[in-house]
């Protein structure tokens, strides 16, 4: 892998890639995380979070993260 390939794959993923049909295994991990935070790809987690006052499982749901004005907290800080 070239340095340029690594540098290009860092940051916010393009929406066209997130909505595309490529599986998560063929995308860079940072793009998959970005797509999930943007609410464009379904999450795969056994966790439950409090959303609108109720504990909700987030598995297989498209839920935005806090940086994109969603209800899920941002744990990267």
C-alpha distances in whole Angstrom, upper triangle without the diagonal:
4,7,8,7,7,11,12,12,14,18,20,19,21,24,23,20,22,25,23,23,20,20,19,17,14,14,12,15,16,17,19,21,21,23,25,26,27,29,27,26,28,28,28,30,33,34,37,37,40,40,43,45,44,42,40,37,34,32,32,33,31,32,31,30,32,30,31,34,34,36,34,33,30,29,26,29
4,5,5,7,9,10,11,14,17,20,19,21,24,23,21,23,26,24,25,22,22,21,19,17,16,14,17,17,18,20,22,22,23,26,27,27,30,28,27,30,29,30,32,35,36,39,39,42,41,44,46,46,44,41,39,36,34,34,34,33,33,32,31,33,30,31,35,35,37,34,34,31,30,27,29
4,5,5,6,9,10,11,15,18,18,20,23,23,21,23,26,25,26,23,24,22,20,18,17,14,16,16,17,20,21,21,23,25,26,26,29,28,27,30,29,30,31,35,35,38,37,40,40,43,45,45,43,40,38,35,34,34,34,32,32,31,29,31,28,29,33,33,35,33,32,28,28,24,26
4,5,5,6,9,10,14,16,16,17,21,21,19,21,24,23,24,21,23,21,20,18,16,14,16,15,16,19,20,20,21,24,25,25,27,26,26,29,29,30,32,35,35,38,37,40,39,42,44,44,42,40,38,35,34,33,33,31,31,29,28,30,27,27,31,32,34,32,32,28,28,25,27
4,6,5,6,9,13,15,14,15,19,18,16,18,21,20,21,18,19,17,17,14,12,10,13,13,13,16,18,17,19,22,22,23,25,23,23,25,25,26,29,32,33,35,35,38,37,40,42,42,40,37,35,32,31,30,30,28,29,27,26,28,25,26,30,30,32,30,30,27,27,24,26
4,6,5,7,11,13,13,16,19,19,17,18,22,21,22,19,19,17,16,14,12,9,11,11,12,15,16,16,18,20,21,21,24,22,22,24,24,25,26,30,30,33,32,35,35,38,40,40,38,35,33,30,29,28,29,27,27,25,24,26,23,24,28,28,30,28,27,24,23,20,23
4,6,6,9,12,13,15,18,19,17,19,22,21,23,20,21,19,19,17,14,11,13,11,12,16,16,15,18,20,20,21,24,22,23,25,25,26,28,31,31,33,33,35,35,38,40,40,38,36,34,31,30,30,30,27,27,25,24,25,22,23,27,27,30,27,27,23,23,20,22
4,6,8,10,10,11,15,16,14,16,19,18,20,18,19,17,18,15,12,10,13,11,11,14,15,14,16,19,19,19,22,20,20,23,24,25,27,31,31,33,32,35,34,36,39,39,37,35,33,29,29,28,28,25,26,23,23,24,21,21,25,26,29,27,26,23,24,21,23
4,7,9,8,10,14,14,12,13,17,16,18,15,16,14,14,12,9,7,9,7,7,11,12,11,13,16,16,16,19,17,17,20,20,21,23,27,27,29,29,31,31,34,36,36,34,32,30,26,25,24,24,22,23,21,20,22,19,19,23,24,26,24,24,21,21,18,21
4,7,8,11,14,16,14,14,18,18,20,18,18,16,16,15,12,9,9,6,7,11,11,10,13,15,15,15,18,18,18,20,20,21,23,26,26,28,27,30,29,32,34,34,32,30,29,25,25,25,24,22,22,19,18,19,17,17,21,22,24,22,21,18,18,15,17
4,6,9,12,15,13,13,17,18,20,18,19,16,18,17,13,10,11,7,7,11,10,8,11,13,12,12,16,15,16,19,18,21,22,26,25,26,25,27,26,29,31,31,30,28,27,23,24,23,22,20,19,16,15,16,13,14,18,19,21,19,19,15,16,13,15
4,7,9,12,11,10,14,15,18,17,17,15,17,16,13,11,11,8,7,10,9,6,8,11,10,9,12,12,13,16,17,19,21,25,24,25,24,25,24,27,29,29,28,26,25,21,22,21,20,17,16,14,13,14,11,11,15,16,19,17,17,15,16,14,16
4,6,9,7,7,10,12,14,13,14,12,15,13,10,9,10,8,5,8,9,6,6,10,10,9,12,10,11,15,15,18,20,24,24,25,24,26,25,27,30,30,29,26,25,21,21,20,19,16,16,14,14,16,14,13,17,17,20,19,19,17,19,17,19
4,5,5,7,9,10,13,13,15,14,17,15,12,12,14,12,8,11,12,9,8,12,12,10,12,10,12,16,17,20,23,27,26,27,26,28,26,29,32,31,31,28,27,23,23,21,20,16,17,15,16,18,16,14,18,18,22,21,22,20,22,20,23
4,5,5,6,8,12,13,14,14,17,16,13,14,15,14,10,11,13,10,8,11,12,9,10,8,10,14,16,19,22,25,25,26,25,27,24,26,30,29,29,26,25,21,21,19,17,14,15,14,15,18,16,13,16,17,20,20,21,20,22,21,24
4,5,5,6,10,11,13,14,17,15,13,15,16,15,12,13,15,13,10,13,15,12,13,10,11,15,18,20,24,27,28,28,28,30,27,29,33,32,31,28,27,23,23,20,19,16,18,17,19,21,19,17,20,20,23,23,25,23,25,24,27
4,5,5,8,8,10,10,13,11,9,11,13,12,9,9,12,11,8,12,14,12,13,10,10,14,16,18,21,25,26,27,27,29,27,30,32,32,31,27,26,22,21,18,18,15,17,17,18,21,19,17,21,20,23,22,24,22,24,23,26
4,5,8,8,10,9,13,12,9,11,12,12,8,8,10,9,5,8,11,9,9,6,6,10,12,15,18,22,22,23,23,25,23,26,29,28,27,24,22,18,17,15,14,12,14,13,15,18,17,15,18,17,20,19,21,20,21,21,24
4,7,9,11,11,15,14,12,15,16,15,12,11,13,12,9,11,13,11,10,6,7,11,14,16,20,23,24,25,24,26,24,26,29,28,27,24,22,19,18,15,14,12,14,14,17,20,19,16,19,18,21,20,23,22,24,24,27
4,6,9,10,13,11,11,14,15,16,12,12,15,14,11,13,16,14,14,10,10,13,15,18,21,25,26,27,27,29,27,30,33,31,30,27,25,21,20,17,17,15,17,18,20,23,22,20,23,22,24,23,26,25,26,26,29
4,6,9,11,10,11,14,16,17,14,13,16,16,13,14,18,17,15,12,10,13,15,17,20,24,25,27,28,30,28,31,34,32,30,27,24,21,19,16,17,15,19,20,22,25,25,22,25,24,26,25,27,27,28,27,31
4,7,8,7,7,11,13,15,12,11,14,15,12,14,17,17,16,13,11,13,15,16,20,23,25,27,28,30,29,32,34,33,31,27,25,22,19,17,18,17,20,20,22,25,24,23,26,24,26,25,27,26,26,26,29
4,5,6,7,11,11,14,12,9,13,14,12,13,17,17,16,13,10,11,13,13,17,20,22,24,25,28,27,30,33,31,29,25,22,19,17,14,16,15,18,19,21,24,24,23,25,24,25,23,25,24,25,24,28
4,5,5,8,8,11,9,6,10,12,10,11,14,15,14,12,9,10,11,11,14,18,19,22,23,26,25,29,31,29,27,23,20,17,15,13,15,14,17,17,18,22,21,20,23,22,23,21,22,21,21,21,24
4,6,8,8,12,11,9,12,14,13,14,17,18,18,16,13,14,14,13,16,19,21,24,25,29,28,32,34,32,29,26,23,20,17,16,18,18,20,21,21,25,24,24,27,25,26,24,25,23,23,22,26
4,7,9,12,10,10,13,14,13,15,18,19,19,16,14,16,16,16,19,22,24,27,28,31,31,34,36,34,32,29,26,23,20,19,20,19,22,22,22,26,25,24,27,26,28,25,27,25,25,23,27
4,6,8,7,7,10,11,10,12,15,15,16,14,12,14,15,15,18,22,23,26,26,29,28,32,34,32,30,27,25,21,20,18,19,18,19,19,19,23,21,21,24,23,25,23,24,22,22,20,24
4,5,5,6,9,10,11,13,14,15,17,15,14,16,16,16,18,22,23,25,26,29,28,32,34,33,30,28,25,22,21,20,20,19,20,19,19,21,20,20,24,23,25,22,22,20,20,18,21
4,5,5,6,9,10,11,12,14,16,15,13,14,13,13,15,19,19,22,22,26,25,29,31,30,27,25,22,19,18,18,18,17,18,17,16,19,18,18,22,21,22,19,19,17,16,15,18
4,6,5,6,9,10,11,12,14,14,13,15,14,15,17,20,20,22,22,25,25,28,30,29,27,25,23,19,19,19,19,17,17,16,14,17,15,16,19,19,20,18,17,15,15,12,16
4,5,5,6,9,10,10,12,11,10,13,13,15,17,21,21,23,22,25,24,27,30,29,27,25,23,19,19,18,17,15,16,14,14,17,15,15,18,18,20,18,18,16,17,15,18
4,5,5,6,9,10,11,10,8,10,10,11,14,17,18,20,20,23,22,25,27,26,24,22,19,16,15,14,14,12,14,13,13,16,15,15,18,17,19,16,17,16,16,15,19
4,5,5,6,9,10,10,9,10,9,11,12,16,16,18,17,20,20,23,25,24,22,20,18,14,14,14,14,12,12,11,10,13,12,13,16,14,16,13,14,12,12,11,15
4,5,5,6,9,9,9,11,11,14,15,19,18,20,19,21,20,23,25,25,23,21,20,16,16,16,15,12,12,10,9,12,10,10,14,13,15,13,14,12,13,12,15
4,5,5,6,5,6,9,9,12,15,18,18,19,19,21,19,22,25,24,23,20,19,15,15,13,12,10,10,9,10,13,12,11,14,13,15,14,15,14,16,15,18
4,5,5,6,5,6,6,9,11,15,14,16,15,17,16,19,22,21,19,16,15,11,11,11,9,7,7,7,8,11,11,10,13,11,13,11,13,12,14,14,17
4,5,8,8,10,9,12,13,16,15,16,14,16,15,18,20,20,19,17,16,12,14,13,11,9,7,5,5,8,8,7,10,8,10,9,10,9,11,12,14
4,6,8,10,11,14,16,19,18,18,17,18,16,18,21,21,21,18,18,14,15,14,12,9,8,5,6,9,8,6,9,8,11,11,13,12,15,15,17
4,6,7,9,12,14,17,16,16,15,17,14,17,20,19,19,16,15,11,13,11,9,5,5,4,7,10,11,8,10,8,11,10,13,13,16,17,19
4,7,9,13,16,19,19,19,18,20,18,20,23,22,22,19,17,14,14,12,10,6,8,8,11,14,14,11,13,12,15,14,17,17,19,19,22
4,6,10,13,16,16,17,17,20,18,21,23,22,21,17,16,12,11,9,8,6,8,9,12,15,16,14,16,14,16,14,17,17,18,19,22
4,7,10,13,14,14,15,17,16,19,21,20,18,14,12,9,7,5,5,4,7,10,12,16,17,15,17,14,15,13,16,17,18,19,23
4,6,10,10,12,12,15,15,18,20,18,16,13,10,7,6,5,6,6,8,10,11,15,16,15,17,14,14,12,14,15,15,17,20
4,7,9,11,13,17,17,20,22,19,16,13,10,7,5,6,8,10,11,13,14,17,19,19,20,17,17,14,16,17,16,18,21
4,5,8,11,14,15,19,20,17,14,12,8,7,5,8,10,12,12,14,14,17,19,19,20,17,16,13,14,15,15,17,20
4,7,10,14,15,19,19,16,12,10,7,7,6,10,12,14,14,17,16,19,22,22,22,19,17,14,16,17,16,19,22
4,7,10,12,16,16,13,10,9,6,7,8,11,12,14,13,15,14,16,19,20,20,16,14,11,13,15,14,17,19
4,7,9,13,12,10,6,5,4,6,8,12,12,14,12,14,14,16,19,19,19,15,12,10,12,15,15,18,20
4,6,10,9,8,5,5,7,7,11,14,12,13,11,12,12,13,16,17,16,12,9,7,9,12,13,16,18
4,7,6,5,4,6,9,10,13,16,14,15,12,13,13,13,17,17,15,12,8,8,10,14,15,18,19
4,5,5,6,6,9,10,13,15,12,13,10,11,11,12,16,15,13,10,6,8,10,14,16,19,20
4,6,8,9,13,13,17,18,15,15,12,13,14,14,17,16,14,11,8,11,13,16,19,22,23
4,7,9,13,14,18,20,17,18,15,16,16,16,20,19,17,14,11,12,14,18,19,23,23
4,6,10,12,15,17,15,17,14,16,17,17,21,20,18,15,12,13,15,18,20,23,24
4,7,9,13,15,14,16,14,16,16,17,21,21,19,15,12,12,14,17,18,22,23
4,6,9,12,10,12,11,14,14,16,20,19,18,14,11,11,14,17,18,21,23
4,6,9,8,11,11,14,15,17,20,20,19,15,13,12,14,17,17,21,23
4,6,6,8,7,11,12,14,17,16,16,13,11,10,13,15,16,18,21
4,6,9,10,13,14,17,20,19,19,16,15,13,16,17,18,20,23
4,7,9,13,15,18,20,19,19,16,16,14,18,19,20,22,25
4,6,10,12,15,17,16,16,13,13,12,15,17,19,21,23
4,7,10,13,15,12,13,10,11,11,14,16,18,19,22
4,7,10,12,10,10,7,8,7,11,13,15,17,19
4,7,8,6,7,4,7,7,9,10,13,15,17
4,6,6,7,5,6,5,6,7,10,11,13
4,5,5,5,6,5,5,6,9,11,11
4,6,7,9,9,8,7,10,10,11
4,6,9,10,10,10,13,14,15
4,7,9,10,11,14,15,16
4,6,8,10,13,15,16
4,6,9,12,15,16
4,7,9,12,13
4,6,9,10
4,6,7
4,6
4
